[in-house]
Amino acid sequence: MTRSLGVCYYPEHWPEDLWREDARRMAAAGLTWVRIGEFAWSRLEPAPGRYDFDWLDRAIDTLGAAGLKLVLGTPTATPPRWMLDRHPDMLAHDAEGRARKFGARRHYCFSHAGYLDESRRIVTELAQRYGRNPHVAAWQTDNEYGCHDTIYSYSPAACHAFRAWLARKYQSPQALNRAWGNVFWSMEYDSFDQIELPNLTVTEPNPAHVLDFKRFSSDQVLAFNRTQTEILRRHSDAPVAHNYMGRITEFDHYRLGADLDIASWDSYPLGFLSDRLEADAAHKARFLRQGDPDFQAFHHDLYRAVGRGRWWVMEQQPGPVNWAPWNPAPLPGMVRLWTWEAFAHGAETVCYFRWRQAPFGQEQMHSGLLRPDSAPAPALAEAAEVARELARAPDAGCAPGDVALVFDYESAWAWATQPQGADFDYFRLCFAWYRGLRRLGLNIDILPPDTTDLSRWKLVLAPGLFTLSEPLRAALPGCAGAVVFGPRANARTPDFAIPLPLPPDLPGLDAQVARVQSLPPGISEPLSTGGRFVHWVEDLETTAETVITRGDGGAAMVRNGPVHYLAGWPDDASLTDILRGLCAEQGIVTHDLPADLRQRDSGGRRFLFNYGPDPVSWQGRTIAPAGVDIIEIAEG
């Protein structure tokens, strides 16, 4: 696999006499990819049906003449103002029923048929014109599905489409009533036309209703994206990508990824630390200029799974951003570290956002590789340094994981619908287990919930799965070692009912969850290992072997053969201890890494990453702050 660097560029933002010099400087810095076009609809079609592609032709020719390869984005994330005049009902509505007005981006509703037709039209025009252009080497559909809370729309168009979706799924209102349990509170329907969207109810709506709305909303994103990929593939052989985001779970990325060639994501470590991570003030202060040591890695591994091995970072933070509550500058060296960490996890390409900082608009405080006056920003030198290092390094892939973690988008929807505890969050639970593995120096593979083959891994973890899929259930006997299910696993039927027999109903494991408790902050349940459960505790009735007990004598973790069940949410230290013990039983080598150090194996090399603000000594080596150290290792 050839690794490469790129950058995001907006020729429509700059005088044309800058383009050639920009292209020359990009190539001189060692960049080989440039993403363009994803926000340019108003310049591509300034009035309905009146196209202006001449400027884009010249931009593509200028960049291509410098030896740069283009990722061309479809512009559907930013419909122009005239679009609203043609389709005044195209706007998404928030949960309060208010239209999300023009004046930013992502204001369309996925369910609006007229906007889908307009999107189909502009994508077709682009695909026909540039599908065989030798400089257009990849495509990107839309931009950041789900950003700005834009998956769920409560518009009239969404309501109409949801009713049609329900009619196709259930065929009759009576079948829907049975599935949703609508006898409760006299919520039974006589017609699909009676069903509203699950917002503005007096108290919480029926969880089955909400979950189906979330499934529907995910399907609408998939259909919108598939419309574009089908058009692009009719006119181009270049691979198609989409740029996902960090901690966006409102649509099924695995299913959308099945229609793409490449998964990519937009990595903003400092912004995500500030506004997307549960952590105490001391943790956020220590990693203020570096980002959380595990958040980026989790998404690298997740999107490697979504892309079935092919994935990029489409936007890499190069300096302070504009959108977080606070926006510090990266510690010197961190842009290089983030880039190398992505490559160590198997990325093909890392693109920086953006080339030149914009002097106007909403993102004028967002750094680029250049300042607004075209002088180099600090990240340019770090990007050029990585480019030189890549030129000297042989191609490399990503080592298989020592362990696997199952991650499921529908589980995130379900537990957000009925959390039962204010701090029970599915992503947070899975991330805690992932962090525990990373602290032990392990390589991790993330798996979708319908995985059919577990034979590659000696340890598979599946915390919080809403429903155990039949493919995964059938795969359990083939696991090479232990499978550990975590709290709330297999706790509901697909129709959001408590199943009988009681959960978790795992093969060969006699254990039933008789009662659950959610614990407020500061309250915990001691464990026999010296640790404690926080957030969530389950009372088990079981004849299985008890591995860990609670302070009151109740079973905390049980097992029968390879199948384990952990009946609570351990604190971080306890979870790391539990994972260490499981690995030892399976013969998996672990390393108790220093708190700031992380590692990943890739292509016969072990990469060490120091996320801390101080030097770290480890196995006779000293790694500088924001440092990357590479050790040759024997593969296998």
C-alpha positions in Angstrom: 0.0 0.0 0.0 1.3 3.4 -1.0 0.9 6.1 1.7 0.4 9.7 0.7 -0.5 13.2 1.9 -3.1 15.7 0.6 -4.9 18.9 1.4 -8.3 20.4 1.0 -8.4 23.4 -1.3 -11.1 25.9 -2.4 -10.0 27.6 -5.7 -13.3 29.5 -5.8 -12.2 31.3 -2.6 -9.0 32.8 -4.3 -8.0 34.9 -7.2 -7.2 32.7 -10.2 -3.7 34.1 -10.4 -2.9 32.4 -7.1 -3.8 28.9 -8.3 -0.6 28.0 -10.1 1.6 29.1 -7.3 -0.5 27.3 -4.8 -0.3 24.1 -6.8 3.5 24.5 -7.1 3.8 25.0 -3.3 1.6 22.0 -2.6 3.7 19.7 -4.7 6.9 21.1 -3.3 5.7 20.3 0.2 5.2 16.6 -0.8 1.4 16.7 -1.1 0.0 14.5 -3.9 -3.8 14.8 -3.3 -6.1 17.8 -3.4 -9.8 17.7 -2.5 -11.9 20.4 -4.1 -15.5 21.2 -5.0 -17.6 20.0 -2.1 -19.0 23.4 -1.2 -19.1 25.1 -4.6 -22.6 24.6 -5.9 -23.5 28.3 -6.1 -20.4 28.8 -8.4 -21.1 25.6 -10.5 -24.7 26.5 -11.0 -25.3 30.2 -10.3 -28.9 30.0 -11.5 -31.2 27.0 -12.1 -30.0 25.1 -15.1 -27.2 27.7 -15.9 -23.9 25.9 -15.4 -20.4 27.4 -15.1 -17.8 24.7 -15.2 -15.1 26.7 -16.9 -13.5 27.9 -13.7 -13.5 24.3 -12.4 -12.0 23.0 -15.6 -9.1 25.5 -15.2 -8.6 24.7 -11.6 -8.4 21.0 -12.3 -6.0 21.5 -15.2 -3.8 23.8 -13.0 -3.6 21.4 -10.1 -3.2 18.4 -12.4 -0.4 20.1 -14.3 1.6 20.3 -11.1 1.3 16.5 -10.7 -1.5 16.6 -8.1 -4.4 14.1 -8.0 -7.9 15.4 -7.4 -10.7 14.2 -5.1 -13.8 15.9 -6.5 -16.6 16.4 -4.1 -20.3 16.5 -4.9 -21.7 19.8 -3.6 -24.9 18.6 -2.1 -24.0 19.6 1.5 -24.4 23.3 0.5 -27.5 23.9 -1.8 -27.5 27.5 -3.1 -30.0 30.1 -2.1 -32.0 29.8 -5.3 -32.7 26.2 -4.4 -34.9 27.4 -1.5 -36.9 29.5 -3.9 -37.6 26.4 -6.0 -38.3 24.1 -3.0 -39.4 26.2 0.0 -40.3 23.0 1.9 -36.9 21.3 1.5 -35.6 22.5 4.8 -35.0 20.1 7.6 -36.9 20.7 10.9 -35.5 20.3 14.3 -37.1 18.4 17.1 -39.1 21.5 18.1 -40.6 21.6 14.6 -38.7 24.7 13.5 -37.3 24.9 10.0 -33.5 25.1 9.9 -33.0 28.2 7.9 -30.7 29.0 5.0 -27.4 30.8 6.0 -25.0 27.9 6.8 -24.9 24.4 5.4 -26.5 21.0 5.6 -30.0 22.6 5.8 -31.7 20.1 3.5 -34.0 17.3 4.6 -32.9 13.8 3.3 -36.6 12.9 2.7 -37.4 15.8 0.4 -38.0 14.2 -3.1 -37.5 17.5 -4.9 -34.1 18.1 -3.4 -33.1 14.5 -4.1 -33.9 15.2 -7.8 -31.8 18.4 -7.8 -28.9 16.5 -6.2 -29.2 13.7 -8.8 -29.0 16.4 -11.5 -25.9 18.2 -10.3 -24.1 15.0 -9.6 -24.9 13.7 -13.1 -23.5 16.9 -14.6 -20.3 16.6 -12.7 -19.9 12.9 -13.4 -20.5 13.3 -17.1 -18.0 16.2 -17.3 -15.2 14.8 -15.1 -15.8 11.1 -14.9 -13.0 10.4 -17.3 -10.8 13.3 -16.5 -7.3 11.9 -15.9 -6.7 14.3 -13.0 -9.9 13.3 -11.1 -8.6 10.2 -9.3 -11.3 9.9 -6.6 -14.8 11.3 -5.6 -16.3 12.3 -2.3 -20.1 12.3 -1.8 -21.6 15.3 -0.1 -19.7 16.3 3.2 -19.9 15.0 6.8 -23.3 13.4 6.9 -24.7 14.0 10.4 -22.6 17.1 11.2 -24.5 19.9 13.0 -27.2 17.4 14.2 -28.7 17.0 10.7 -29.7 13.3 10.4 -33.0 13.6 12.2 -35.5 15.8 10.4 -39.1 16.4 11.8 -40.3 18.1 8.6 -43.6 17.3 6.8 -41.5 15.6 4.1 -39.9 13.3 6.7 -43.3 12.5 8.2 -44.7 11.5 4.8 -41.7 9.4 4.0 -41.7 7.8 7.5 -45.3 6.6 7.1 -44.4 5.1 3.8 -41.4 3.3 5.3 -43.5 1.9 8.2 -46.2 0.7 5.7 -43.5 -1.2 3.8 -42.0 -2.7 6.9 -45.2 -3.7 8.8 -47.8 -4.0 6.0 -50.7 -3.3 8.4 -51.3 -1.0 11.3 -52.3 -4.0 13.4 -48.9 -5.6 12.9 -47.2 -2.3 13.8 -49.4 -2.1 17.0 -48.3 -5.5 18.0 -44.6 -4.8 17.3 -44.6 -1.5 19.2 -46.8 -2.7 22.1 -49.2 0.1 21.4 -51.8 -1.4 23.8 -49.8 0.5 26.4 -51.4 3.9 27.1 -54.0 3.3 24.4 -51.5 4.2 21.6 -53.0 1.9 18.9 -53.3 3.2 15.4 -56.0 2.4 12.7 -54.0 3.8 9.8 -50.4 4.6 9.0 -51.6 8.2 8.2 -52.3 8.6 11.9 -48.7 8.1 12.9 -46.7 11.2 13.6 -43.0 11.7 14.1 -41.8 11.0 17.7 -41.3 14.6 18.9 -43.2 17.1 20.9 -45.0 14.4 22.9 -46.1 15.1 26.5 -43.5 12.7 27.9 -41.1 10.3 26.3 -42.5 8.6 23.2 -42.8 4.9 22.7 -39.2 3.6 22.4 -40.1 1.2 19.6 -41.5 4.2 17.7 -38.3 6.2 18.3 -36.1 3.4 17.3 -38.0 2.8 14.0 -37.7 6.5 13.3 -33.9 6.3 13.8 -33.8 3.3 11.5 -35.8 5.2 8.9 -33.6 8.2 9.3 -30.5 6.1 8.7 -32.1 4.5 5.7 -32.8 7.9 4.2 -29.1 8.9 4.4 -28.2 5.6 2.8 -30.7 6.1 -0.1 -29.5 9.7 -0.6 -25.9 8.6 -0.8 -26.6 5.6 -3.0 -28.2 7.8 -5.5 -24.9 9.6 -5.9 -22.7 6.6 -5.9 -24.8 4.9 -8.7 -24.5 8.0 -10.9 -20.7 8.3 -10.3 -20.1 4.7 -11.1 -22.0 5.0 -14.4 -19.5 7.6 -15.6 -16.3 7.0 -13.7 -14.0 4.2 -12.6 -12.4 6.3 -9.8 -13.0 5.2 -6.2 -15.8 6.9 -4.2 -15.4 8.0 -0.6 -17.4 9.9 2.0 -15.9 11.8 4.9 -17.4 10.7 8.2 -17.0 12.5 11.5 -15.9 11.7 15.1 -18.5 10.3 17.4 -21.4 10.6 15.0 -23.6 7.5 15.5 -27.0 8.6 14.1 -26.7 6.6 10.9 -25.3 3.2 10.1 -21.8 3.8 8.7 -21.2 0.1 7.9 -24.2 0.0 5.6 -23.4 3.3 3.9 -19.8 2.1 3.6 -21.0 -0.9 1.6 -21.8 1.5 -1.3 -18.4 3.2 -1.2 -14.8 2.2 -2.1 -13.1 4.2 0.7 -14.1 5.2 4.1 -12.6 8.5 5.3 -13.1 10.6 8.3 -12.3 14.1 9.5 -9.9 14.1 12.5 -9.9 17.1 14.8 -8.2 15.8 18.0 -8.2 19.1 20.0 -11.7 20.0 19.1 -13.0 16.5 19.9 -11.2 16.5 23.3 -13.0 19.8 24.1 -16.6 18.9 23.1 -17.0 15.2 22.4 -15.4 13.3 25.2 -16.4 12.6 28.8 -13.3 13.3 30.8 -12.4 15.2 34.0 -10.8 18.6 34.0 -7.3 17.3 34.8 -7.4 14.9 31.7 -8.5 17.7 29.4 -5.9 20.0 30.8 -3.1 17.5 30.3 -4.0 16.7 26.7 -5.2 20.2 25.8 -2.6 20.6 23.0 -2.4 16.9 22.0 -5.9 15.5 22.0 -7.1 12.4 23.8 -4.6 9.5 23.4 -7.3 7.0 22.2 -10.1 9.0 20.5 -8.4 9.2 17.1 -7.2 5.6 17.2 -10.7 4.4 17.9 -12.0 6.1 14.8 -9.0 4.9 12.7 -9.9 1.3 13.6 -13.6 1.9 13.2 -13.3 3.4 9.7 -10.9 0.7 8.7 -13.8 -1.7 9.4 -16.3 0.6 7.7 -14.1 0.8 4.6 -13.4 -3.0 4.6 -9.7 -2.2 4.8 -9.5 1.0 2.7 -9.7 4.2 4.6 -8.3 7.8 4.6 -8.2 10.8 6.9 -9.9 13.4 4.6 -9.5 16.3 7.0 -6.7 16.4 9.5 -6.5 19.3 12.0 -3.4 21.4 11.3 -3.8 24.1 14.1 -6.5 25.8 16.2 -10.0 25.2 14.9 -13.0 27.6 15.1 -15.8 25.5 16.4 -14.9 24.0 19.8 -15.6 25.8 23.1 -11.9 26.5 23.4 -9.4 26.3 20.5 -5.7 25.9 21.6 -2.8 25.4 19.2 -1.3 21.9 18.9 1.9 21.1 20.7 4.8 21.3 18.2 5.1 17.9 16.6 1.5 16.8 17.1 0.4 17.3 13.4 3.3 14.9 12.5 2.2 12.5 15.3 -1.4 12.5 14.3 -0.4 11.8 10.7 1.9 8.9 11.5 -0.7 7.4 13.9 -3.2 7.3 11.1 -0.7 5.5 8.8 0.2 3.1 11.6 -3.5 2.1 11.7 -3.6 1.5 8.0 -4.6 4.8 6.4 -3.8 5.2 2.7 -3.9 9.0 2.7 -4.0 11.8 5.2 -5.3 15.2 3.9 -4.9 18.4 5.9 -7.8 20.9 6.3 -7.1 23.3 4.7 -4.5 24.8 2.4 -5.0 28.5 3.3 -6.9 29.9 6.2 -10.0 31.7 5.0 -10.2 35.5 5.7 -14.0 35.5 5.5 -17.0 33.4 6.5 -17.8 31.2 9.4 -14.4 29.4 9.4 -12.0 32.3 9.3 -10.6 31.3 12.7 -9.8 27.8 11.4 -6.1 27.3 10.8 -4.7 26.0 7.5 -1.2 25.0 6.3 -0.9 28.7 5.2 -2.0 31.8 7.0 -4.5 34.1 5.2 -1.5 36.1 3.9 -0.1 33.0 2.3 2.8 32.8 4.8 3.5 29.2 6.1 1.6 28.2 9.2 3.4 25.9 11.6 1.8 22.7 10.3 3.2 23.1 6.8 6.7 22.3 8.0 5.4 19.2 9.9 3.5 18.0 6.8 6.6 18.5 4.7 8.6 16.5 7.2 6.2 13.6 7.0 6.3 13.7 3.2 10.1 13.4 3.4 9.8 10.5 5.8 7.3 8.8 3.6 9.6 9.1 0.6 12.3 7.2 2.6 9.9 4.6 4.1 8.7 1.5 2.3 5.1 0.9 1.8 3.3 -0.7 4.8 0.0 -2.1 5.9 -1.7 -2.6 9.2 -1.0 -5.5 11.5 -4.0 -7.7 12.4 -5.5 -7.0 15.7 -4.6 -8.9 18.8 -8.2 -8.5 20.0 -11.6 -7.5 18.5 -14.3 -5.1 19.7 -17.8 -5.2 18.3 -19.4 -1.8 17.6 -23.0 -1.4 16.6 -24.8 1.8 15.5 -28.3 0.4 16.3 -27.2 -0.1 19.9 -26.2 3.5 20.1 -29.7 4.5 18.8 -31.4 2.1 21.3 -29.6 3.2 24.4 -29.9 6.9 23.5 -33.7 6.2 23.2 -34.0 4.6 26.6 -30.7 5.2 28.6 -32.2 4.4 32.0 -29.3 6.4 33.4 -28.3 9.9 32.5 -24.7 8.8 31.8 -25.3 5.5 30.1 -24.1 6.1 26.5 -23.2 3.3 24.2 -20.3 5.0 22.5 -18.9 5.9 25.9 -19.1 2.3 27.1 -17.4 0.9 24.0 -14.8 3.6 24.1 -14.0 2.7 27.7 -13.3 -0.9 26.7 -11.2 0.3 23.8 -9.2 2.6 26.0 -8.5 -0.3 28.4 -7.1 -2.4 25.5 -5.0 0.5 24.3 -3.5 1.0 27.7 -2.3 -2.6 27.5 -0.5 -1.9 24.2 -2.8 -4.0 22.1 -3.7 -3.8 18.4 -7.4 -3.7 18.0 -9.8 -4.6 15.2 -13.3 -3.2 15.3 -16.1 -5.5 14.0 -19.7 -4.9 12.8 -22.5 -6.5 14.7 -23.3 -9.0 11.9 -19.7 -10.4 11.8 -19.8 -14.1 10.6 -16.3 -15.2 11.4 -14.5 -14.8 14.8 -11.7 -17.4 14.1 -8.9 -14.8 13.8 -9.1 -13.5 17.4 -8.4 -15.0 20.8 -10.5 -12.4 22.5 -13.6 -10.7 21.3 -15.5 -8.0 23.3 -19.1 -7.1 22.8 -20.3 -4.6 25.4 -23.8 -3.3 25.4 -25.2 -4.9 22.2 -28.8 -4.0 21.9 -29.7 -7.3 20.2 -27.4 -10.2 19.4 -27.6 -10.7 15.7 -28.1 -14.2 14.3 -24.8 -14.1 12.3 -22.8 -13.2 15.4 -24.6 -15.8 17.5 -23.8 -18.4 14.9 -20.1 -17.2 14.8 -19.5 -17.6 18.5 -18.5 -21.3 18.5 -15.8 -20.5 15.9 -14.0 -17.9 18.1 -10.4 -18.9 18.7 -10.6 -17.9 22.4 -12.9 -16.0 24.7 -15.9 -13.8 23.9 -16.9 -11.3 26.6 -20.3 -9.6 26.5 -20.8 -6.6 28.6 -23.6 -4.8 30.5 -26.9 -4.6 28.7 -26.0 -7.0 26.0 -28.9 -8.7 24.1 -31.2 -6.9 26.5 -34.0 -6.2 24.0 -35.7 -7.7 21.0 -35.5 -5.9 17.6 -38.9 -4.4 18.5 -37.5 -2.9 21.7 -39.2 -5.4 24.1 -37.6 -7.2 27.0 -37.1 -10.8 25.7 -38.0 -14.1 27.3 -36.0 -15.9 28.4 -34.5 -12.9 30.1 -31.3 -11.4 28.9 -28.5 -11.9 28.1 -29.6 -15.3 26.7 -26.1 -16.3 25.5 -25.2 -19.7 24.1 -24.4 -22.2 26.9 -24.4 -19.6 29.6 -27.1 -20.0 32.3 -27.4 -16.4 33.5 -30.4 -14.1 33.6 -30.5 -10.4 34.4 -33.1 -10.1 37.2 -32.7 -6.4 37.9 -30.7 -3.4 36.7 -29.6 -0.3 38.6 -28.2 2.9 37.2 -25.9 4.7 39.6 -25.4 8.5 39.8 -22.0 10.1 39.9 -20.1 9.4 43.1 -22.0 6.1 43.8 -20.4 2.8 43.0 -20.6 -0.9 43.8 -17.3 -2.6 45.1 -15.9 -5.6 43.4 -14.0 -8.5 44.9 -11.0 -7.6 42.8 -10.7 -4.3 44.7 -12.3 -2.2 41.9 -15.9 -1.1 41.5 -18.8 -0.8 39.1 -19.9 2.7 38.2 -22.9 4.0 36.1 -24.6 0.6 35.8 -25.0 -2.7 37.8 -27.0 -5.8 37.0 -28.2 -8.5 39.4 -27.7 -12.0 37.9 -29.4 -15.2 38.6 -26.9 -17.8 37.4 -25.5 -21.3 37.9 -22.5 -20.4 35.7 -18.9 -20.1 37.1 -18.5 -16.8 38.9 -15.2 -15.2 38.0 -15.7 -11.9 39.9 -18.1 -11.1 42.7 -19.5 -7.8 44.0 -19.0 -6.6 47.5 -22.4 -7.9 48.5 -21.7 -11.4 47.1 -23.6 -11.0 43.9 -22.0 -12.2 40.6 -20.1 -9.5 38.7 -18.7 -11.7 35.9 -19.6 -15.2 35.0 -18.5 -17.6 32.3 -19.2 -21.0 30.8 -16.4 -22.1 28.5 -15.4 -19.3 26.2 -18.6 -17.2 26.8 -18.3 -14.5 29.5 -20.7 -12.0 30.8 -19.7 -8.8 32.7 -22.8 -7.6 34.7 -21.8 -4.0 35.2 -19.7 -1.0 34.1 -16.2 -1.2 35.7 -14.2 1.9 36.4 -11.3 2.4 34.2 -8.7 0.8 36.5 -10.9 -2.2 37.1 -11.7 -2.6 33.5 -8.0 -2.6 32.5 -7.3 -5.2 35.2 -10.1 -7.4 33.9 -8.9 -7.1 30.3 -5.3 -7.9 31.4 -6.5 -11.1 33.0 -8.5 -12.1 30.0 -5.6 -11.6 27.7 -3.3 -13.6 30.0 -5.7 -16.5 30.0 -5.7 -16.5 26.1 -1.9 -16.1 25.8 -2.2 -12.6 24.4 0.9 -10.5 25.4 0.1 -7.2 27.0 2.3 -4.2 28.0 1.4 -1.9 30.8 2.2 1.3 29.0 3.1 4.6 30.6 -0.1 6.8 30.9 0.8 9.0 28.0 2.3 6.4 25.6 0.4 4.4 23.0 1.6 1.9 20.4 0.4 0.3 17.1 2.1 -2.4 15.0 2.2 -1.9 11.3 4.2 -3.5 8.5 6.9 -5.0 10.7 7.3 -1.9 12.8 6.0 -0.9 16.2 5.1 2.8 16.4 5.3 4.5 19.8 3.3 7.7 20.2 3.9 10.1 23.2 0.7 12.0 23.7 2.0 13.7 26.9 3.6 17.1 27.3 6.7 15.5 28.9 9.3 13.0 27.7 8.4 9.3 28.4 10.9 6.6 29.0 10.0 3.1 27.9 12.1 -0.1 27.5 15.3 1.9 27.3 14.0 4.5 24.9 13.0 8.1 25.6 10.2 9.5 23.5 10.0 13.3 23.3 6.7 15.2 23.9 4.6 14.7 20.7 7.3 12.3 19.6 7.0 9.2 17.4 9.5 6.3 17.8 9.6 3.4 15.4 11.0 0.0 16.3 11.6 -2.9 13.9 9.8 -6.0 15.0 9.4 -9.5 13.7 6.0 -10.0 12.1 3.7 -12.7 13.3 
